Amino acid sequence: MKPLIILLSSLLFLAGCKNSKNGADAYGNFEVTEVIVSAETSGRILQCDIKEGSEIDKGDLIALIDTTLYHLQKAEIDAGIASIITRISSINAQNAILEQQIENLQVNIKRIENMLKDDAASRKQYDDLTGQAEVLRKQIAANNTQKASIQAEIAVYNTRKATASEQITRCMVKSPLTGTVIQKYSEAGEMTTAGRPLAKIADMRVMKLKVYVSGAQLGKIKTGQECSVRIDDGEKGFRNFKGMVSHVAEKAEFTPKIIQTKEERVALVYAVTVEVPNDGTLKSGMPGEVIF
């Protein structure tokens, strides 16, 4: 009987050592950064060729919304600018004529000045000519003021044109990141409005495993530390990955409600985020374990 008890005790001891060796330091679920891409303008969706589960690069087209209205607005603005430029050309031609008239008057004024020295002309003739030249100069100044006003109109048109161009750019909805299309909310031919979601994209290349550790464990964990992460692989096996601690909470919190037992939920723990390169195996929401 005594040898049997010793044998059972040895087996239990070895089993305990094995469980200790295979035990994880913390448990949690994998998370991923998800971005919901929404329409920025209203209109009919002309193109939306993305597929759920497909890879997409930053800047790739997600959807194209009808731009006809904005192109018509730009054409109308261009016509308005062309009309204004014609008015400026007309004013420039008028100023050229006025400047030629002033030049001709200056010749006559010079001649009258010489004649005045010989008393061959009257002072009135001189004053009339200089007065005419001054009037022409004031007309040129008035025309230039009108040109400045027209230039301001062109600036307003250019602003409106830039707004229309920006609206056209926003009709081409592009991916803000490289990742995987998780969900597709709209199809070509549907009407959309500004702010309506079109697709959900997630960067699955690096997964985040959020776990919770006790204060006693916190001393051996620091940001940038490498660790081992594992997931279930079959009924009894594990698949291991290399991870790195990217964040350690500065403040303790109560254990989240996802923990099963009431006793564990009242304990104070610290959240730790571990980044794990994904080879395509890891999925959002999948449970994982960490060994620090």
Order of alpha helices (4+ residues) and beta strands (2+ residues): alpha-beta-beta-beta-beta-beta-alpha-alpha-beta-beta-beta-beta-beta-alpha-beta-beta-beta-alpha-beta-beta
